[in-house]
Amino acid sequence: MTRIDLGGLRVRPAQVWGGVRIVPLVRDEPVPGLRLGREVYEGRGTASVALGDRTAYTSYIPHGFVADWTGTGAEAAAYGTRLGGEGAPAAVPVRRIHRLAKRRQGERRLRFLPLHLALEGYLALHFGGPSVVWDDWSREALRRGLSPRVEAAYAGWAVPGLGEALRVFELHPGQCGLLLYVADALAAAFVVPHPDDYRLLHPTLVEDLYGELVHQYAHYGAPVPEFTARIRDGAGGVRNLADLRAAALEQERAWAAAHDGLMARDLLETSYSFERVRRMGSFGLYRFLPPFERGGREQHIGEVITDRKGRAAYLKTFRLSENQIRKGYLLNRLADCDWHLERTAEALGTSYAEMVRRVRSAGLGALLDAHVVARRMRVHSDG
């Protein structure tokens, strides 16, 4: 599996509110044998998750999802469970949550933290740091690696216009997901197995995390044009309601083809690296990373639950900023060259000084041994 497969989902005409465009995704039939619910975590505070390797993932985590694969078709997941005391806390709490994905003991259910599986996978990218004791890297880098890794994100309620858009948009019959655009830049994809699950989880989109690029586009982007169907009348054209219905369906098909081939192309055509987190009967929970290619294409991280054919039953994505893409690209190149700065510079066709500048601009400058780097930069400039 290298790509996201949205088989079984159909695109419906977009709805627009200012600069926010939502493209509904509908299923003719729900995914059999899988349901998705929610656990609500009180307090809107920070949560910390122990990862089992003496490291921790800390973030804003308002809720968890509960996947149920009992196969009964009943709403068996723990919908609306609340953890924590009543009333607002006196101070911002730091909750402790055991694991990002935890199977319920004795049950065919899995509680996982949506998006945070994917974000932790990105933060863990080459987390161990230099694998060889090169002089350029500080003792701290060799001892602790990239700890701590920190990235910024915005809650949906902080993205201008998003909360209002999600409130006023209508849900389609059979809707099981959406593609969310801000200033016609793809911000996120969200897919669930059943329409009832979507109706329950639609409000959680305003609590999700969104990247810096999405936040900027929402602030500065102009309103986007609405979807309109243009049906020409003329010889051999619309004569009755059946002709009108056929012409309208043709417009919807044209919109879907244009959307998939243009607006969602980078999401659907990118080759990702997938890591399986849990097996769930005939389903599998994965998180994925993009190739971190340069060249201006949008890149997403995310998580997906697939059926035995590899089709997405659940999907949630996070759009990376250009800085995050560059950081991932740089970390991959450093790792490919055993974290040797001069060798990496040669592989990238640049100078040692430029390589040092890139490391610093990526926020990794504190890992360098300043004295060794300064001496080598003088040698290079003298030579």
C-alpha positions as semicolon CSV with decimal commas, in nm:
position;residue;x (nm);y (nm);z (nm)
1;M;0,000;0,000;0,000
2;T;0,149;0,331;-0,111
3;R;-0,151;0,554;-0,188
4;I;-0,478;0,662;-0,029
5;D;-0,769;0,471;-0,181
6;L;-1,106;0,646;-0,153
7;G;-1,287;0,366;-0,334
8;G;-1,657;0,348;-0,246
9;L;-1,679;0,724;-0,186
10;R;-1,832;0,970;-0,431
11;V;-1,777;1,347;-0,452
12;R;-2,081;1,571;-0,426
13;P;-2,101;1,940;-0,530
14;A;-1,910;2,175;-0,300
15;Q;-2,058;2,416;-0,048
16;V;-1,889;2,752;0,013
17;W;-1,882;2,996;0,303
18;G;-1,644;3,289;0,240
19;G;-1,301;3,136;0,186
20;V;-1,401;2,790;0,314
21;R;-1,505;2,520;0,068
22;I;-1,633;2,181;0,180
23;V;-1,658;1,895;-0,069
24;P;-1,887;1,623;0,072
25;L;-1,798;1,255;0,030
26;V;-2,087;1,007;0,028
27;R;-2,112;0,627;0,030
28;D;-2,382;0,423;-0,139
29;E;-2,342;0,169;0,141
30;P;-2,172;0,203;0,483
31;V;-1,854;0,003;0,545
32;P;-1,977;-0,324;0,700
33;G;-1,836;-0,433;1,034
34;L;-1,685;-0,103;1,154
35;R;-1,825;0,188;1,354
36;L;-1,659;0,497;1,500
37;G;-1,749;0,690;1,815
38;R;-1,598;0,951;2,045
39;E;-1,468;0,995;2,398
40;V;-1,486;1,355;2,519
41;Y;-1,206;1,480;2,743
42;E;-1,312;1,763;2,970
43;G;-1,117;2,083;3,033
44;R;-0,968;2,170;2,690
45;G;-0,631;2,129;2,855
46;T;-0,302;1,980;2,749
47;A;-0,260;1,602;2,757
48;S;0,059;1,401;2,779
49;V;0,095;1,048;2,641
50;A;0,380;0,819;2,746
51;L;0,522;0,648;2,436
52;G;0,696;0,361;2,613
53;D;1,054;0,456;2,521
54;R;1,109;0,712;2,799
55;T;0,963;0,983;2,575
56;A;0,626;1,158;2,584
57;Y;0,396;1,326;2,334
58;T;0,224;1,640;2,467
59;S;-0,049;1,832;2,285
60;Y;-0,399;1,978;2,299
61;I;-0,622;1,666;2,291
62;P;-0,996;1,738;2,330
63;H;-1,124;1,390;2,248
64;G;-1,041;1,039;2,137
65;F;-1,209;0,813;1,882
66;V;-1,331;0,461;1,957
67;A;-1,330;0,212;1,668
68;D;-1,562;-0,087;1,707
69;W;-1,540;-0,387;1,473
70;T;-1,787;-0,622;1,644
71;G;-1,968;-0,652;1,311
72;T;-2,312;-0,622;1,466
73;G;-2,388;-0,290;1,297
74;A;-2,511;-0,149;1,627
75;E;-2,389;0,178;1,771
76;A;-2,173;-0,009;2,019
77;A;-1,888;0,241;2,046
78;A;-1,862;0,456;2,358
79;Y;-2,038;0,761;2,216
80;G;-2,009;1,070;2,432
81;T;-1,807;0,923;2,719
82;R;-1,669;1,202;2,938
83;L;-1,349;1,177;3,133
84;G;-1,272;1,421;3,414
85;G;-1,460;1,609;3,685
86;E;-1,754;1,839;3,644
87;G;-1,716;2,210;3,581
88;A;-1,428;2,412;3,443
89;P;-1,090;2,347;3,605
90;A;-0,932;2,615;3,819
91;A;-0,614;2,593;3,613
92;V;-0,516;2,444;3,277
93;P;-0,475;2,072;3,350
94;V;-0,222;1,834;3,204
95;R;-0,398;1,500;3,163
96;R;-0,213;1,171;3,144
97;I;-0,338;0,937;2,871
98;H;-0,205;0,584;2,836
99;R;-0,089;0,527;2,476
100;L;-0,193;0,695;2,153
101;A;-0,384;0,381;2,051
102;K;-0,506;0,136;2,313
103;R;-0,717;-0,173;2,266
104;R;-1,003;-0,213;2,512
105;Q;-0,927;-0,520;2,720
106;G;-1,150;-0,813;2,627
107;E;-1,335;-0,609;2,363
108;R;-1,317;-0,564;1,987
109;R;-1,265;-0,192;2,030
110;L;-0,969;0,043;1,995
111;R;-0,939;0,389;2,149
112;F;-0,703;0,615;1,956
113;L;-0,625;0,985;1,948
114;P;-0,723;1,125;1,606
115;L;-0,449;1,316;1,421
116;H;-0,211;1,274;1,713
117;L;-0,104;0,934;1,583
118;A;0,004;1,110;1,263
119;L;0,161;1,411;1,435
120;E;0,364;1,190;1,668
121;G;0,485;0,996;1,365
122;Y;0,609;1,321;1,208
123;L;0,773;1,437;1,533
124;A;0,945;1,098;1,566
125;L;1,104;1,132;1,221
126;H;1,474;1,051;1,281
127;F;1,412;1,147;1,645
128;G;1,728;0,966;1,757
129;G;1,945;1,225;1,584
130;P;2,301;1,161;1,465
131;S;2,382;0,792;1,445
132;V;2,757;0,852;1,408
133;V;2,974;1,060;1,641
134;W;3,067;1,336;1,394
135;D;3,248;1,638;1,539
136;D;2,990;1,880;1,397
137;W;2,721;1,765;1,639
138;S;2,715;1,859;2,005
139;R;2,733;1,610;2,291
140;E;2,369;1,695;2,366
141;A;2,265;1,595;2,014
142;L;2,443;1,262;2,044
143;R;2,300;1,199;2,390
144;R;1,938;1,315;2,345
145;G;1,885;1,326;1,970
146;L;1,621;1,572;1,852
147;S;1,447;1,590;2,191
148;P;1,237;1,790;2,231
149;R;1,070;1,818;1,889
150;V;0,811;2,097;1,878
151;E;0,569;2,193;1,598
152;A;0,293;2,454;1,596
153;A;-0,071;2,393;1,499
154;Y;-0,402;2,576;1,535
155;A;-0,730;2,444;1,673
156;G;-1,018;2,471;1,427
157;W;-1,199;2,734;1,633
158;A;-0,892;2,960;1,583
159;V;-0,914;2,935;1,201
160;P;-1,124;3,234;1,083
161;G;-1,456;3,132;0,925
162;L;-1,418;2,758;0,982
163;G;-1,653;2,726;1,280
164;E;-1,929;2,922;1,108
165;A;-1,886;2,724;0,786
166;L;-1,915;2,390;0,965
167;R;-2,225;2,516;1,146
168;V;-2,420;2,629;0,837
169;F;-2,322;2,362;0,583
170;E;-2,584;2,098;0,510
171;L;-2,510;1,727;0,531
172;H;-2,586;1,509;0,230
173;P;-2,776;1,179;0,257
174;G;-2,515;0,908;0,294
175;Q;-2,237;1,157;0,373
176;C;-1,940;0,981;0,530
177;G;-1,671;1,244;0,497
178;L;-1,545;1,563;0,343
179;L;-1,249;1,736;0,188
180;L;-1,195;2,075;0,351
181;Y;-1,042;2,363;0,154
182;V;-0,939;2,708;0,276
183;A;-0,877;2,962;-0,003
184;D;-0,904;2,652;-0,228
185;A;-0,596;2,496;-0,065
186;L;-0,670;2,147;0,069
187;A;-0,660;2,176;0,448
188;A;-0,781;1,834;0,559
189;A;-0,959;1,515;0,459
190;F;-1,194;1,334;0,695
191;V;-1,367;1,000;0,625
192;V;-1,567;0,765;0,850
193;P;-1,736;0,429;0,779
194;H;-2,103;0,516;0,845
195;P;-2,327;0,823;0,791
196;D;-2,442;0,810;1,155
197;D;-2,077;0,825;1,262
198;Y;-2,025;1,130;1,044
199;R;-2,324;1,313;1,188
200;L;-2,187;1,248;1,536
201;L;-1,828;1,345;1,455
202;H;-1,885;1,639;1,218
203;P;-1,866;1,891;1,509
204;T;-1,523;1,757;1,610
205;L;-1,373;1,918;1,299
206;V;-1,375;2,254;1,474
207;E;-1,163;2,100;1,753
208;D;-0,910;1,938;1,520
209;L;-0,561;2,074;1,462
210;Y;-0,473;2,257;1,138
211;G;-0,140;2,366;1,001
212;E;0,012;2,712;0,991
213;L;-0,049;2,744;0,616
214;V;-0,423;2,683;0,661
215;H;-0,442;2,946;0,935
216;Q;-0,264;3,203;0,716
217;Y;-0,485;3,132;0,414
218;A;-0,797;3,172;0,628
219;H;-0,672;3,513;0,745
220;Y;-0,559;3,652;0,411
221;G;-0,740;3,450;0,143
222;A;-1,030;3,597;-0,056
223;P;-1,375;3,436;-0,082
224;V;-1,384;3,147;-0,329
225;P;-1,642;3,098;-0,608
226;E;-1,937;2,869;-0,547
227;F;-2,012;2,558;-0,748
228;T;-2,264;2,637;-1,022
229;A;-2,413;2,405;-1,283
230;R;-2,458;2,550;-1,633
231;I;-2,699;2,358;-1,851
232;R;-2,726;2,471;-2,213
233;D;-3,063;2,469;-2,383
234;G;-3,088;2,427;-2,756
235;A;-3,135;2,178;-3,035
236;G;-3,130;1,831;-2,887
237;G;-3,111;1,983;-2,537
238;V;-3,347;1,981;-2,239
239;R;-3,706;1,899;-2,337
240;N;-3,845;1,753;-2,015
241;L;-3,762;1,677;-1,652
242;A;-3,578;1,356;-1,743
243;D;-3,346;1,553;-1,974
244;L;-3,295;1,814;-1,700
245;R;-3,209;1,544;-1,446
246;A;-2,962;1,381;-1,688
247;A;-2,797;1,717;-1,762
248;A;-2,765;1,792;-1,391
249;L;-2,605;1,451;-1,326
250;E;-2,362;1,514;-1,609
251;Q;-2,262;1,844;-1,446
252;E;-2,204;1,663;-1,115
253;R;-1,985;1,403;-1,289
254;A;-1,785;1,679;-1,459
255;W;-1,737;1,855;-1,125
256;A;-1,621;1,530;-0,958
257;A;-1,371;1,457;-1,238
258;A;-1,234;1,813;-1,227
259;H;-1,208;1,801;-0,848
260;D;-1,026;1,467;-0,830
261;G;-0,793;1,554;-1,117
262;L;-0,703;1,903;-0,998
263;M;-0,799;2,004;-0,644
264;A;-0,734;1,670;-0,469
265;R;-0,464;1,543;-0,706
266;D;-0,165;1,586;-0,472
267;L;-0,342;1,409;-0,184
268;L;-0,454;1,113;-0,394
269;E;-0,152;1,070;-0,624
270;T;0,130;1,103;-0,369
271;S;0,314;0,785;-0,268
272;Y;0,321;0,763;0,112
273;S;0,512;0,548;0,357
274;F;0,262;0,363;0,578
275;E;0,324;0,225;0,926
276;R;0,071;-0,015;1,074
277;V;-0,027;0,080;1,429
278;R;-0,286;-0,190;1,507
279;R;-0,460;-0,480;1,340
280;M;-0,838;-0,471;1,397
281;G;-0,988;-0,797;1,270
282;S;-1,016;-0,752;0,893
283;F;-0,920;-0,384;0,927
284;G;-0,585;-0,216;0,992
285;L;-0,500;0,122;1,149
286;Y;-0,205;0,294;0,980
287;R;-0,032;0,630;0,998
288;F;0,151;0,769;0,699
289;L;0,417;1,020;0,599
290;P;0,474;1,186;0,259
291;P;0,802;1,158;0,066
292;F;0,897;1,518;0,166
293;E;0,973;1,608;-0,194
294;R;1,074;1,960;-0,289
295;G;0,895;2,140;-0,570
296;G;0,592;2,318;-0,424
297;R;0,347;2,026;-0,412
298;E;0,123;2,005;-0,107
299;Q;0,207;1,728;0,137
300;H;0,000;1,569;0,411
301;I;0,051;1,341;0,706
302;G;-0,236;1,140;0,845
303;E;-0,388;0,814;0,961
304;V;-0,619;0,568;0,792
305;I;-0,818;0,255;0,872
306;T;-0,836;0,030;0,566
307;D;-1,043;-0,276;0,483
308;R;-0,888;-0,593;0,342
309;K;-0,892;-0,437;-0,008
310;G;-0,692;-0,134;0,110
311;R;-0,984;0,112;0,080
312;A;-1,017;0,388;0,338
313;A;-1,290;0,324;0,597
314;Y;-1,151;0,605;0,815
315;L;-0,914;0,885;0,714
316;K;-0,787;1,202;0,878
317;T;-0,509;1,422;0,737
318;F;-0,301;1,724;0,838
319;R;-0,157;1,966;0,580
320;L;0,213;2,038;0,639
321;S;0,355;2,388;0,599
322;E;0,646;2,459;0,367
323;N;0,878;2,483;0,668
324;Q;0,765;2,142;0,793
325;I;0,816;1,990;0,449
326;R;1,166;2,139;0,431
327;K;1,248;2,006;0,777
328;G;1,133;1,656;0,682
329;Y;1,331;1,674;0,357
330;L;1,644;1,790;0,540
331;L;1,616;1,521;0,810
332;N;1,578;1,250;0,545
333;R;1,883;1,376;0,354
334;L;2,092;1,395;0,671
335;A;1,991;1,042;0,769
336;D;2,070;0,913;0,417
337;C;2,424;1,053;0,455
338;D;2,475;0,925;0,814
339;W;2,435;1,282;0,946
340;H;2,769;1,384;0,787
341;L;2,726;1,754;0,703
342;E;2,989;1,777;0,428
343;R;2,864;1,459;0,261
344;T;2,504;1,585;0,280
345;A;2,610;1,919;0,132
346;E;2,774;1,739;-0,161
347;A;2,463;1,524;-0,215
348;L;2,249;1,840;-0,227
349;G;2,495;2,023;-0,451
350;T;2,562;2,301;-0,202
351;S;2,834;2,426;0,033
352;Y;2,912;2,336;0,392
353;A;2,815;2,688;0,503
354;E;2,480;2,664;0,324
355;M;2,421;2,324;0,485
356;V;2,481;2,473;0,828
357;R;2,240;2,756;0,745
358;R;1,970;2,507;0,646
359;V;2,016;2,310;0,969
360;R;1,981;2,630;1,171
361;S;1,679;2,757;0,975
362;A;1,509;2,422;1,039
363;G;1,537;2,486;1,412
364;L;1,814;2,229;1,465
365;G;2,100;2,474;1,513
366;A;2,118;2,405;1,887
367;L;2,232;2,050;1,805
368;L;2,548;2,172;1,630
369;D;2,883;2,212;1,802
370;A;2,931;2,586;1,747
371;H;3,310;2,581;1,787
372;V;3,369;2,297;1,539
373;V;3,126;2,447;1,286
374;A;3,288;2,792;1,310
375;R;3,636;2,644;1,261
376;R;3,533;2,440;0,959
377;M;3,352;2,733;0,801
378;R;3,672;2,940;0,835
379;V;3,871;2,658;0,673
380;H;3,626;2,640;0,384
381;S;3,628;3,017;0,332
382;D;4,012;3,029;0,347
383;G;4,046;2,740;0,108
